[in-house]
Amino acid sequence: MQYINKSDKLCLRDKETNKLVAVYPYSIEGSFNEVEDKVRFWYYQQSCSAENELENYYVDTLTEKELKNLNERI
């Protein structure tokens, strides 16, 4: 994923399983690299063990189905 739309909702996924790990709760602005750094830094701030976990995750957008499920929970 190299292009991010401001309306996209971002998340972290596991590189091996592609499972959703965390949903980034903030709005996005900037280049792909800037946004990716912000998402990773946000996740790192959540816990000390996150630093090691981040090696196994990548930044992605939520799918339509995931967005729908997220909106239903809220």
For each residue, the residues with C-beta under 8 A, 3 or more apart:
1: 4 32 59 60 61
2: 32
3: 32
4: 1 8 10 28 32 35 61
5: 8
6: 27 28 29
7:
8: 4 5 28 61 62
9: 23 24 61 62 67 70
10: 4 23 24 28 35 39 59 60 61 62
11: 20 21 22 23 24 59 60 61 62 66
12: 20 21 22 24 39 40 43 54 57 58 59 60
13: 18 19 20 21 57 58 60
14: 17 18 19 21 56 57
15: 18 56 57 58
16: 56
17: 14
18: 13 14 15
19: 13 14
20: 11 12 13 23 62 66
21: 11 12 13 14 53 57
22: 11 12 43 46
23: 9 10 11 20 62 70
24: 9 10 11 12 28 38 39 42 43 59
25: 42
26: 38 42
27: 6
28: 4 6 8 10 24 35 38
29: 6 35
30: 34 35 38
31: 34 35
32: 1 2 3 4 35 36
33: 36 37
34: 30 31 37 38
35: 4 10 28 29 30 31 32 38 39 59
36: 32 33 39 40 59
37: 33 34 40 41
38: 24 26 28 30 34 35 41 42
39: 10 12 24 35 36 42 43 59
40: 12 36 37 43 44 54 59
41: 37 38 44 45
42: 24 25 26 38 39 45 46
43: 12 22 24 39 40 46 50 53 54 57
44: 40 41 50 51 54
45: 41 42 50
46: 22 42 43 50
47: 50
48: 51
49: 52 53
50: 43 44 45 46 47 53 54
51: 44 48 54
52: 49 55
53: 21 43 49 50 56 57
54: 12 40 43 44 50 51 57
55: 52
56: 14 15 16 53
57: 12 13 14 15 21 43 53 54
58: 12 13 15
59: 1 10 11 12 24 35 36 39 40
60: 1 10 11 12 13
61: 1 4 8 9 10 11
62: 8 9 10 11 20 23 66 67 70
63: 66 67
64: 67 68
65: 68 69
66: 11 20 62 63 69 70
67: 9 62 63 64 70 71
68: 64 65 71 72
69: 65 66 72 73
70: 9 23 62 66 67 73 74
71: 67 68 74
72: 68 69
73: 69 70
74: 70 71
